[in-house]
């Protein structure tokens, strides 16, 4: 009888790193004069840290979380999905964008440390480019940008 592993180890972002990432993103948004929602999820897609800046769009709360969820799920920046989908069949292009929580526009980035995806950050409330720049600031605070 051959034994099989019954569990695996999975690296996840620490609480301290999640909060630092959100804090740096919020600081970047403030510097840009923007009000956004910032979410950090762990590698399992579970919310680790969140901040809604006063005045940030209410609909963007869930969008920020879903941007992070999409980036955590696939390890691909949400801004890269439009180009990535062009490489797939029409069925995939039409089907994946209809999946709940899937976001295919800028503002979600995977958080990768030492070659392992440990989580993701999602920012929503400004333009796609601004959301992504703010998310990059969050990664930079972790020394990952």
One Martini backbone bead per residue (centre of mass of N, CA, C, O) as a GRO file, in nm:
protein
  145
    1UNK     BB    1   0.094   0.039   0.025
    2UNK     BB    2   0.051   0.365  -0.064
    3UNK     BB    3   0.135   0.674   0.034
    4UNK     BB    4  -0.033   0.981   0.101
    5UNK     BB    5  -0.087   1.292   0.116
    6UNK     BB    6  -0.317   1.488   0.334
    7UNK     BB    7  -0.134   1.746   0.298
    8UNK     BB    8  -0.059   2.098   0.249
    9UNK     BB    9   0.133   2.368   0.195
   10UNK     BB   10   0.041   2.724   0.229
   11UNK     BB   11   0.109   3.028   0.130
   12UNK     BB   12   0.047   3.332   0.317
   13UNK     BB   13  -0.037   3.624   0.401
   14UNK     BB   14   0.018   3.837   0.634
   15UNK     BB   15  -0.125   4.061   0.833
   16UNK     BB   16   0.096   4.274   0.820
   17UNK     BB   17   0.125   4.280   0.509
   18UNK     BB   18  -0.166   4.347   0.439
   19UNK     BB   19  -0.172   4.620   0.589
   20UNK     BB   20   0.068   4.752   0.443
   21UNK     BB   21  -0.050   4.737   0.161
   22UNK     BB   22  -0.303   4.905   0.212
   23UNK     BB   23  -0.164   5.159   0.328
   24UNK     BB   24   0.005   5.226   0.074
   25UNK     BB   25  -0.231   5.255  -0.121
   26UNK     BB   26  -0.378   5.481   0.026
   27UNK     BB   27  -0.146   5.683   0.015
   28UNK     BB   28  -0.137   5.699  -0.293
   29UNK     BB   29  -0.425   5.799  -0.331
   30UNK     BB   30  -0.394   6.058  -0.169
   31UNK     BB   31  -0.167   6.181  -0.348
   32UNK     BB   32  -0.379   6.168  -0.606
   33UNK     BB   33  -0.676   6.246  -0.500
   34UNK     BB   34  -0.810   5.969  -0.411
   35UNK     BB   35  -1.097   5.735  -0.383
   36UNK     BB   36  -1.075   5.406  -0.246
   37UNK     BB   37  -1.064   5.056  -0.270
   38UNK     BB   38  -0.895   4.803  -0.058
   39UNK     BB   39  -0.779   4.467  -0.129
   40UNK     BB   40  -0.671   4.174   0.058
   41UNK     BB   41  -0.579   3.848  -0.031
   42UNK     BB   42  -0.528   3.539  -0.008
   43UNK     BB   43  -0.444   3.241  -0.174
   44UNK     BB   44  -0.763   3.150  -0.119
   45UNK     BB   45  -0.956   3.422  -0.132
   46UNK     BB   46  -0.929   3.560   0.147
   47UNK     BB   47  -0.984   3.809   0.345
   48UNK     BB   48  -0.725   4.022   0.507
   49UNK     BB   49  -0.778   4.323   0.384
   50UNK     BB   50  -0.954   4.648   0.434
   51UNK     BB   51  -1.032   4.972   0.258
   52UNK     BB   52  -1.249   5.250   0.283
   53UNK     BB   53  -1.257   5.541   0.159
   54UNK     BB   54  -1.389   5.823   0.203
   55UNK     BB   55  -1.599   5.842  -0.089
   56UNK     BB   56  -1.599   5.586  -0.208
   57UNK     BB   57  -1.733   5.378  -0.408
   58UNK     BB   58  -1.962   5.137  -0.334
   59UNK     BB   59  -1.934   4.937  -0.579
   60UNK     BB   60  -1.612   4.908  -0.531
   61UNK     BB   61  -1.591   4.706  -0.310
   62UNK     BB   62  -1.643   4.440  -0.474
   63UNK     BB   63  -1.445   4.496  -0.702
   64UNK     BB   64  -1.185   4.487  -0.538
   65UNK     BB   65  -1.222   4.198  -0.437
   66UNK     BB   66  -1.250   4.069  -0.726
   67UNK     BB   67  -0.975   4.148  -0.831
   68UNK     BB   68  -0.818   3.988  -0.622
   69UNK     BB   69  -0.948   3.714  -0.682
   70UNK     BB   70  -0.852   3.690  -0.973
   71UNK     BB   71  -0.545   3.717  -0.913
   72UNK     BB   72  -0.533   3.477  -0.712
   73UNK     BB   73  -0.641   3.254  -0.904
   74UNK     BB   74  -0.420   3.315  -1.166
   75UNK     BB   75  -0.171   3.538  -1.145
   76UNK     BB   76  -0.314   3.770  -1.306
   77UNK     BB   77  -0.349   4.059  -1.419
   78UNK     BB   78  -0.641   4.215  -1.493
   79UNK     BB   79  -0.516   4.386  -1.738
   80UNK     BB   80  -0.436   4.103  -1.907
   81UNK     BB   81  -0.704   3.961  -2.009
   82UNK     BB   82  -0.767   4.066  -2.285
   83UNK     BB   83  -0.516   3.943  -2.423
   84UNK     BB   84  -0.538   3.649  -2.317
   85UNK     BB   85  -0.819   3.582  -2.454
   86UNK     BB   86  -0.718   3.585  -2.756
   87UNK     BB   87  -0.588   3.279  -2.717
   88UNK     BB   88  -0.882   3.183  -2.715
   89UNK     BB   89  -1.168   3.072  -2.740
   90UNK     BB   90  -1.484   3.178  -2.764
   91UNK     BB   91  -1.591   3.021  -2.521
   92UNK     BB   92  -1.392   3.134  -2.319
   93UNK     BB   93  -1.432   3.438  -2.365
   94UNK     BB   94  -1.744   3.421  -2.287
   95UNK     BB   95  -1.740   3.248  -2.017
   96UNK     BB   96  -1.538   3.375  -1.808
   97UNK     BB   97  -1.680   3.663  -1.788
   98UNK     BB   98  -1.943   3.514  -1.641
   99UNK     BB   99  -1.808   3.474  -1.391
  100UNK     BB  100  -1.806   3.495  -1.079
  101UNK     BB  101  -1.572   3.749  -0.983
  102UNK     BB  102  -1.479   3.826  -1.262
  103UNK     BB  103  -1.199   4.038  -1.372
  104UNK     BB  104  -1.103   4.236  -1.689
  105UNK     BB  105  -0.965   4.484  -1.523
  106UNK     BB  106  -0.788   4.712  -1.377
  107UNK     BB  107  -0.643   4.648  -1.018
  108UNK     BB  108  -0.520   4.349  -1.020
  109UNK     BB  109  -0.275   4.177  -0.806
  110UNK     BB  110  -0.038   3.970  -0.747
  111UNK     BB  111   0.123   3.810  -0.466
  112UNK     BB  112   0.477   3.754  -0.490
  113UNK     BB  113   0.688   3.527  -0.298
  114UNK     BB  114   0.936   3.333  -0.371
  115UNK     BB  115   0.742   3.213  -0.615
  116UNK     BB  116   0.478   3.267  -0.438
  117UNK     BB  117   0.143   3.281  -0.405
  118UNK     BB  118  -0.003   3.484  -0.125
  119UNK     BB  119  -0.187   3.682  -0.307
  120UNK     BB  120  -0.391   3.991  -0.335
  121UNK     BB  121  -0.470   4.300  -0.505
  122UNK     BB  122  -0.745   4.543  -0.488
  123UNK     BB  123  -0.859   4.823  -0.691
  124UNK     BB  124  -1.132   5.073  -0.650
  125UNK     BB  125  -1.248   5.413  -0.802
  126UNK     BB  126  -1.088   5.456  -1.054
  127UNK     BB  127  -0.898   5.414  -1.286
  128UNK     BB  128  -0.733   5.160  -1.409
  129UNK     BB  129  -0.449   5.287  -1.393
  130UNK     BB  130  -0.478   5.393  -1.104
  131UNK     BB  131  -0.542   5.130  -0.963
  132UNK     BB  132  -0.275   4.990  -1.044
  133UNK     BB  133  -0.080   5.195  -0.917
  134UNK     BB  134  -0.185   5.153  -0.629
  135UNK     BB  135  -0.123   4.852  -0.615
  136UNK     BB  136   0.183   4.883  -0.662
  137UNK     BB  137   0.232   5.034  -0.395
  138UNK     BB  138   0.164   4.792  -0.220
  139UNK     BB  139   0.395   4.611  -0.325
  140UNK     BB  140   0.630   4.804  -0.258
  141UNK     BB  141   0.597   4.780   0.057
  142UNK     BB  142   0.699   4.461   0.018
  143UNK     BB  143   0.925   4.447  -0.213
  144UNK     BB  144   0.751   4.360  -0.512
  145UNK     BB  145   0.786   4.598  -0.753
   0.00000   0.00000   0.00000
